[in-house]
Amino acid sequence: MSDTWLVRAVAVEPWARDLRRRIHSNPELSGLERETAALVAETLAALGLSPRTGVGGHGVVCDIGGEAPGPMVALRADMDALPIHEATGLPYASQRPGVMHACGHDGHTAMLLGAASMLAAARDRLRGTVRLVFQPAEETVAGAAAMCAEGVMEGVSAVFALHGWPGIDAGVVATKSGAVMASTDTFEIAIEGRGSHGAYPHLSRDPIAIGALVVTAAQQIVARRIDPLEPAVITFGTFHAGTATNIIPAAATLTGTMRALSPAVREALPRLLEETARGVCASQGAGCSCTIRAGVDPVVNDAEWTALAVEATRSELGGEWIAELHTPSMGAEDFGVYLRHAPGAFLRLGIGNEAVGHDCKYDFNDGALVHGMACMASVAERALEAAARP
């Protein structure tokens, strides 16, 4: 009992908590994580490890080799913060106005560093190599692709991530096989109408009125053209048109996001949206152009590796600390990019009923750190054993 990952995590917790709060006080936006990456690299080096920096931007990669040869599994944490002004009033609140860790990436980074210290001190338990992946630019869903393009997933048999989650009791690990997070792609619809004086609307092809029709018609795509058993979302986020109250403008631009849990629905949404927008505009005598920008895949957990992660966590923490997710989230995460290269699982770590993510009063619950570190270490060890079997 004295050599369990949980016992080791309890011993490491004060150190990991201090690291977490230090990172929280010094947040950096996506693509600007220089100081965070330097702190991660310095911490790993102090553990006797050899981190690689500058991977896919400010990413840090570090391998922990066990005493016995074997396969490689990866653990991923994200490091970037959000452009939000913190309003927690905490003594370790952000020291950078307009930037804060409002999604728990400070906790993710600290937990992976804590797991690193535990794994590095227990190489005799490892049959193979654990690759630690500290990723930049998750919030812009650009970091995973950049790191994978530089070979971070080469030789990896399985990959795992642990994400803090409000609304789940602190310390509870929850997951499910299949889709757990949605894809996300963005769109821009440019409507080319005809301007006029506000007093003479009959002389115009009003792009504002036409745009309103496009927004309304687009909602029928999910309601009537997608299987109701397949979740999908089309959200309009901006509608730009006009310069004055008495001028009907000549053009309008609408932007938004499309989300899905299945690759088939994701593939269908851009075509259906463009057909709808062009059809509405043509019926009103206006032109239309659509630009689709691909985002990230849905996060789809592999059944076998998810079951392994659940069993490893249950055996380490106890059955009361593991829960099955009943529904996925329509939020997006670029962890799906790693899953193109190797199967794995995305796990949620409960942090209690705190403020929701991306809120100015959000703070990662330090009370969840111990279970998070123990979960990551135990999953890595168990995954190496499974990957080594013929």
C-alpha positions as MATLAB code, in Angstrom:
seq = 'MSDTWLVRAVAVEPWARDLRRRIHSNPELSGLERETAALVAETLAALGLSPRTGVGGHGVVCDIGGEAPGPMVALRADMDALPIHEATGLPYASQRPGVMHACGHDGHTAMLLGAASMLAAARDRLRGTVRLVFQPAEETVAGAAAMCAEGVMEGVSAVFALHGWPGIDAGVVATKSGAVMASTDTFEIAIEGRGSHGAYPHLSRDPIAIGALVVTAAQQIVARRIDPLEPAVITFGTFHAGTATNIIPAAATLTGTMRALSPAVREALPRLLEETARGVCASQGAGCSCTIRAGVDPVVNDAEWTALAVEATRSELGGEWIAELHTPSMGAEDFGVYLRHAPGAFLRLGIGNEAVGHDCKYDFNDGALVHGMACMASVAERALEAAARP';
ca = [
       0.000    0.000    0.000;
       2.888    2.359    0.722;
       4.060    2.162   -2.894;
       0.808    2.997   -4.675;
       0.584    5.886   -7.108;
      -2.003    7.460   -4.826;
       0.403    7.496   -1.871;
       3.119    8.950   -4.094;
       0.688   11.609   -5.347;
      -0.176   12.664   -1.807;
       3.520   13.219   -1.129;
       3.950   15.238   -4.340;
       0.794   17.338   -3.937;
       2.231   20.380   -2.077;
       4.924   20.757   -4.746;
       2.416   20.365   -7.581;
       0.017   22.820   -5.941;
       2.726   25.476   -5.720;
       3.586   24.916   -9.380;
      -0.068   25.168  -10.375;
      -0.507   28.493   -8.593;
       2.723   29.851  -10.044;
       1.501   29.009  -13.539;
      -1.907   30.470  -12.741;
      -0.335   33.782  -11.743;
       1.602   34.011  -14.991;
      -0.768   33.000  -17.800;
       0.188   33.214  -21.460;
      -2.042   33.232  -24.514;
      -1.984   30.615  -27.273;
       1.270   30.719  -29.194;
       2.961   32.894  -26.551;
       3.675   30.267  -23.878;
       7.421   31.016  -23.626;
       7.666   31.382  -19.841;
       5.318   28.475  -19.139;
       7.298   26.216  -21.470;
      10.560   27.342  -19.847;
       9.179   26.549  -16.391;
       8.038   23.124  -17.574;
      11.429   22.368  -19.117;
      13.328   23.579  -16.037;
      11.140   21.469  -13.766;
      11.641   18.347  -15.866;
      15.395   18.910  -16.023;
      15.484   19.243  -12.233;
      13.899   15.778  -12.082;
      16.863   14.408  -14.040;
      14.963   14.227  -17.324;
      15.887   15.548  -20.771;
      13.042   17.629  -22.206;
      12.901   18.847  -25.805;
      11.622   22.386  -26.263;
      10.274   24.383  -29.191;
       8.202   21.481  -30.517;
       5.296   22.747  -32.610;
       5.821   26.263  -31.294;
       6.407   26.389  -27.552;
       5.640   22.712  -26.968;
       7.744   20.583  -24.619;
       8.223   16.829  -25.034;
       9.956   14.561  -22.548;
      10.424   10.787  -22.506;
      10.687    8.732  -19.324;
      12.205    5.367  -20.121;
      11.562    2.433  -17.837;
      14.228    0.010  -16.756;
      12.639   -2.650  -18.964;
      12.341   -2.066  -22.715;
       8.911   -1.906  -24.286;
       6.380    0.230  -26.157;
       5.634    3.919  -25.793;
       2.492    5.616  -24.483;
       1.853    9.363  -24.332;
       0.271   11.648  -21.756;
      -0.777   15.110  -22.932;
      -1.417   18.379  -21.071;
      -2.149   21.830  -22.519;
      -0.458   25.032  -21.319;
      -2.169   28.102  -22.823;
      -4.512   30.610  -21.195;
      -7.440   32.741  -22.410;
      -7.956   36.454  -23.191;
     -10.163   37.027  -20.120;
      -9.623   39.453  -17.243;
      -9.561   37.469  -13.995;
     -12.077   38.391  -11.283;
     -11.394   35.711   -8.649;
      -9.595   37.967   -6.161;
      -7.313   35.065   -5.258;
      -3.846   35.783   -3.822;
      -2.351   33.930   -6.790;
      -4.634   35.532   -9.391;
      -3.300   36.461  -12.810;
      -0.681   39.191  -12.802;
      -1.380   39.919  -16.468;
      -4.449   42.075  -17.128;
      -6.775   40.577  -19.676;
      -5.207   37.098  -19.554;
      -6.094   34.223  -17.226;
      -6.180   30.462  -16.860;
      -9.946   30.102  -17.169;
      -9.983   26.537  -18.504;
      -7.738   24.684  -16.069;
      -4.653   24.330  -18.223;
      -2.574   25.413  -15.234;
      -3.954   22.376  -13.406;
      -3.351   20.080  -16.378;
       0.271   21.178  -16.640;
       0.898   20.872  -12.907;
      -0.661   17.396  -12.794;
       1.463   16.132  -15.660;
       4.572   17.543  -14.000;
       3.523   15.821  -10.787;
       2.994   12.554  -12.638;
       6.404   13.054  -14.262;
       8.099   13.293  -10.887;
       6.349   10.099   -9.748;
       7.114    8.152  -12.932;
      10.736    9.304  -12.999;
      11.207    8.016   -9.465;
       9.658    4.661  -10.327;
      11.353    3.626  -13.561;
      11.616    0.087  -12.211;
       7.807   -0.167  -12.539;
       7.757    0.883  -16.189;
       7.986   -1.560  -19.065;
       8.658    0.862  -21.892;
       8.588    4.640  -22.303;
       6.115    7.283  -21.175;
       6.142   10.339  -23.438;
       5.033   13.570  -21.773;
       3.490   16.082  -24.174;
       3.072   19.671  -22.953;
       1.087   21.331  -25.714;
       0.735   25.010  -26.639;
      -2.217   26.620  -28.423;
      -5.059   24.288  -27.497;
      -7.505   27.181  -27.213;
      -6.928   28.045  -30.867;
      -6.993   24.307  -31.746;
      -3.671   24.719  -33.550;
      -1.162   23.212  -31.130;
      -1.871   19.502  -31.515;
      -1.506   19.563  -35.305;
       1.744   21.519  -35.033;
       3.216   19.067  -32.533;
       2.100   16.006  -34.494;
       3.615   17.514  -37.646;
       6.962   17.477  -35.820;
       6.670   13.776  -35.032;
       5.524   13.818  -31.429;
       3.295   10.770  -32.025;
       5.869    8.662  -33.849;
       6.187    5.295  -32.130;
       3.306    5.970  -29.708;
       0.974    3.012  -29.108;
      -1.684    4.871  -27.098;
      -2.330    8.426  -25.929;
      -4.293    9.850  -22.982;
      -5.344   13.251  -21.648;
      -7.025   14.365  -18.424;
      -9.138   17.548  -18.438;
     -10.511   19.300  -15.349;
     -14.311   19.473  -15.505;
     -16.709   21.623  -13.436;
     -19.989   19.979  -12.497;
     -18.374   16.654  -11.570;
     -17.497   16.053   -7.909;
     -13.897   16.970   -7.157;
     -11.523   14.062   -7.675;
     -13.944   11.873   -9.632;
     -12.616   10.629  -12.987;
     -15.307   10.266  -15.659;
     -15.206    9.031  -19.230;
     -16.882    6.802  -21.803;
     -15.976    5.038  -25.000;
     -16.975    6.604  -28.312;
     -17.434   10.317  -28.977;
     -16.808   12.588  -25.974;
     -16.113   15.961  -27.650;
     -17.341   17.493  -30.885;
     -15.600   18.539  -34.054;
     -15.516   22.235  -34.814;
     -15.294   24.047  -38.148;
     -15.920   27.739  -38.825;
     -17.732   29.439  -41.668;
     -18.101   32.882  -43.227;
     -21.086   33.766  -45.431;
     -20.736   36.936  -47.503;
     -24.024   38.271  -48.877;
     -23.837   40.594  -51.878;
     -27.003   42.687  -52.058;
     -27.824   46.175  -53.280;
     -27.746   49.260  -51.104;
     -30.357   52.009  -50.944;
     -31.738   54.819  -48.832;
     -33.661   53.511  -45.839;
     -36.791   55.253  -47.139;
     -36.760   53.285  -50.406;
     -36.267   49.619  -49.492;
     -37.887   48.487  -52.755;
     -34.807   49.728  -54.596;
     -32.497   47.515  -52.521;
     -31.654   43.900  -52.130;
     -31.398   44.229  -48.372;
     -28.542   41.983  -47.139;
     -29.648   42.418  -43.524;
     -33.114   41.055  -44.179;
     -31.654   38.344  -46.402;
     -29.067   37.488  -43.752;
     -31.833   37.086  -41.202;
     -33.511   34.604  -43.541;
     -30.217   32.720  -43.902;
     -29.849   32.444  -40.118;
     -33.415   31.157  -39.761;
     -33.132   28.718  -42.668;
     -29.822   27.362  -41.377;
     -31.503   26.219  -38.179;
     -33.623   23.869  -40.267;
     -30.495   22.002  -41.348;
     -30.049   20.396  -37.930;
     -33.794   20.158  -37.321;
     -34.766   18.607  -40.661;
     -31.741   17.455  -42.656;
     -29.659   15.692  -40.004;
     -30.685   12.434  -38.348;
     -32.173   13.458  -34.951;
     -30.097   10.728  -33.314;
     -26.899   12.426  -34.535;
     -26.006   15.568  -32.499;
     -25.045   18.664  -34.493;
     -24.837   22.405  -33.895;
     -24.780   25.395  -36.250;
     -24.167   28.622  -34.374;
     -23.972   32.124  -35.861;
     -21.605   34.237  -33.796;
     -21.333   37.500  -35.756;
     -23.505   39.488  -38.181;
     -21.796   42.547  -39.647;
     -23.575   45.018  -41.923;
     -24.316   48.693  -42.340;
     -22.958   52.029  -41.190;
     -26.003   54.189  -40.441;
     -29.637   53.907  -39.351;
     -31.081   55.236  -42.610;
     -28.869   53.370  -45.090;
     -29.547   49.875  -46.373;
     -26.050   48.454  -46.946;
     -24.871   46.629  -50.022;
     -23.321   43.685  -48.207;
     -23.383   41.674  -45.010;
     -21.063   39.085  -43.494;
     -22.096   36.308  -41.136;
     -19.705   34.010  -39.290;
     -20.123   31.072  -36.986;
     -19.246   27.507  -36.075;
     -20.448   24.018  -36.943;
     -20.061   21.068  -34.573;
     -20.732   17.347  -34.802;
     -19.886   14.110  -33.040;
     -19.627   11.882  -36.111;
     -17.279   12.299  -39.088;
     -20.185   11.743  -41.500;
     -22.268   14.588  -40.076;
     -19.222   16.814  -39.897;
     -18.610   16.212  -43.602;
     -22.244   16.959  -44.496;
     -22.696   20.221  -42.588;
     -20.582   22.531  -44.823;
     -22.345   21.352  -47.977;
     -25.795   21.729  -46.443;
     -25.016   25.178  -45.064;
     -23.666   26.434  -48.385;
     -26.663   25.022  -50.284;
     -29.036   26.734  -47.868;
     -27.278   30.098  -47.886;
     -26.955   30.215  -51.669;
     -30.564   29.141  -52.140;
     -31.944   31.784  -49.795;
     -29.815   34.516  -51.349;
     -30.751   33.504  -54.903;
     -34.446   33.587  -54.012;
     -34.005   37.204  -52.878;
     -31.925   38.335  -55.838;
     -28.647   38.506  -53.905;
     -25.265   36.906  -54.399;
     -23.556   34.700  -51.845;
     -20.151   33.214  -51.171;
     -19.284   30.743  -48.405;
     -15.870   30.088  -46.890;
     -15.381   27.051  -44.663;
     -12.312   26.754  -42.441;
     -11.601   23.271  -41.126;
     -11.051   23.009  -37.389;
     -10.542   19.773  -35.475;
     -11.938   16.250  -35.456;
     -14.350   14.981  -32.841;
     -12.653   13.307  -29.894;
     -13.617    9.635  -30.120;
     -12.340    7.394  -27.341;
     -11.165    3.917  -28.253;
     -13.243    1.269  -26.427;
     -10.323   -0.937  -25.328;
      -8.059    1.869  -24.139;
     -10.960    3.586  -22.385;
     -11.758    0.368  -20.521;
      -8.092    0.082  -19.540;
      -8.036    3.673  -18.241;
     -11.216    3.079  -16.246;
      -9.878   -0.112  -14.674;
      -6.492    1.450  -13.880;
      -8.183    4.412  -12.191;
     -10.657    2.212  -10.308;
      -7.917   -0.042   -8.963;
      -5.828    2.942   -7.880;
      -8.481    5.276   -6.438;
     -11.389    2.977   -5.645;
     -14.684    2.444   -7.430;
     -16.366    5.458   -5.866;
     -13.923    7.740   -7.706;
     -14.721    6.566  -11.225;
     -17.897    7.454  -13.136;
     -19.290    6.747  -16.564;
     -20.228    9.682  -18.755;
     -23.720    9.366  -20.162;
     -23.482   12.171  -22.697;
     -20.652   13.744  -24.676;
     -19.967   17.484  -24.876;
     -20.509   19.630  -27.954;
     -17.439   21.595  -26.913;
     -14.325   21.013  -28.998;
     -10.782   19.916  -28.152;
      -7.815   19.298  -30.439;
      -6.958   16.031  -28.665;
      -8.715   14.354  -31.585;
      -5.661   15.193  -33.712;
      -3.500   12.855  -31.594;
      -6.130   10.138  -31.970;
      -5.555   10.160  -35.730;
      -2.091    8.776  -35.005;
      -2.820    6.350  -32.163;
      -5.871    5.193  -30.218;
      -6.452    6.399  -26.700;
      -8.848    8.090  -24.303;
      -9.795   11.562  -23.125;
     -10.717   11.579  -19.419;
     -12.509   14.185  -17.339;
     -11.403   15.033  -13.806;
     -14.095   16.517  -11.600;
     -13.225   19.794   -9.906;
     -16.597   20.328   -8.205;
     -19.350   22.802   -8.900;
     -17.036   25.718   -9.551;
     -17.506   28.449  -12.155;
     -17.776   27.061  -15.656;
     -14.755   27.055  -17.936;
     -13.952   30.290  -19.784;
     -15.487   32.322  -16.954;
     -13.663   35.207  -15.254;
     -14.141   33.564  -11.826;
     -12.882   30.121  -12.784;
     -10.114   28.469  -10.780;
      -8.858   24.894  -10.936;
      -9.656   23.071   -7.693;
      -6.383   22.042   -6.053;
      -8.288   19.356   -4.176;
      -8.407   17.330   -7.406;
      -4.639   17.329   -8.008;
      -3.858   14.151   -6.053;
      -6.385   12.022   -7.904;
      -5.379   13.543  -11.230;
      -1.704   12.707  -10.766;
      -2.417    9.200   -9.496;
      -4.782    8.576  -12.414;
      -2.248    9.654  -15.030;
       0.585    7.600  -13.557;
      -1.531    4.476  -13.127;
      -2.993    4.741  -16.638;
       0.493    5.132  -18.118;
       1.839    2.098  -16.257;
      -1.157   -0.078  -17.146;
      -1.116    1.060  -20.789;
       2.549    0.102  -21.156;
       1.791   -3.357  -19.824;
      -1.122   -3.770  -22.247;
       0.814   -2.443  -25.252;
       3.666   -4.862  -24.505;
       1.444   -7.927  -24.816;
       1.789   -9.828  -28.091;
];
